[in-house]
């Protein structure tokens, strides 16, 4: 079978498709008010997906940030230095994560379908995987949950329990958090620990988007 | 000059090129209901992206870009983000293929089946090739190099040939 025959088959297929009419397309397209209605409806339905989830995260994040600000403001004293520093650090990471989510909702609205397939599909997939970006940053706050209750008095009075138990735990959490921060990225998506960590339903679309990103990269390089 | 989406000429252009939408919907959607939903979504997205259309460029190329992006996202998302509108007066209706079940164009149907076995980007690529778009246009729509387009087209054609031959056996 040569190219001409393939082309001929396509023409036959084409005729078949073109005979399948869109029955009310003309009136549908020419009703401008339909588009206005669609715009509202689709804006609502898009919120159902990624954007709405991110907006919920932003709302929750802001509430959490406000609570932390309240905690820090109410504890400004030298005697509570470990508490203030720990909560302030947690606050910092959460503000950063909220800003990342706000930035992403802006990007979602800015996706332009008239760009090339690779650009649009890559941007969309990157947005989905960006949840990972916020997650890995939030992991960095973990050690501070093990330091907020420290005090100079406790270190002085119970040095053994502090240096042998509490401090090593915080150190271990720091090492773990930094390791996760450095290793949570699409390149490790096939690792066992990664799959275990992100095995929930909510991560399915993120994992799929990561595989899709790899596929797009390979396609651009002409490897698949 | 950018086109205004609510300009009747712009909507007329969409209407004139409805064949593009129909072909894409057939290649990416297995059933009629999904095709109607996708058709509606493509037209909406064309209207929404109207501002980005520059009249100095070919309308059909721009339309392919928007429609294929919407179709691929629809296909990959398992259509969960798109819901047909509840009001019947606004709902698009597409009739079934008039010769569905007929065998006289069997080979053309095999071609359709074989194209549907391809990955979504390859499907877009071969559609543009069969629609006689130049390698340059195809590379612009897909966002890959012309060399990549050329290599892929010959590979896909070979796959299609093999696939059709397998159906014939």
Interface residues (C-beta under 8 A of the other chain):
Chain A: X1 X3 X6 X7 X9 X10 X12 X13 X14 X16 X17 X18 X19 X20 X21 X22 X23 X24 X25 X26 X28 X29 X30 X31 X32 X34 X35 X37 X38 X39 X41 X42 X45 X46 X48 X49 X112 X113 X114 X115 X116 X117 X118 X119 X120 X121 X124 X208 X212 X215 X219 X220 X222 X224
Chain B: X5 X6 X8 X11 X14 X15 X18 X19 X21 X22 X23 X26 X39 X40 X41 X43 X44 X45 X47 X48 X49 X52 X53 X62 X65 X66 X68 X69 X70 X72 X73 X76 X77 X80 X81 X82 X83 X85 X87 X90 X92 X93 X94 X95 X96 X97 X98 X99 X105 X107 X108 X109 X110 X111 X112 X119 X121 X124 X130 X140 X141 X142 X143 X144 X145 X147 X148 X151 X152 X157 X160 X161 X164 X165
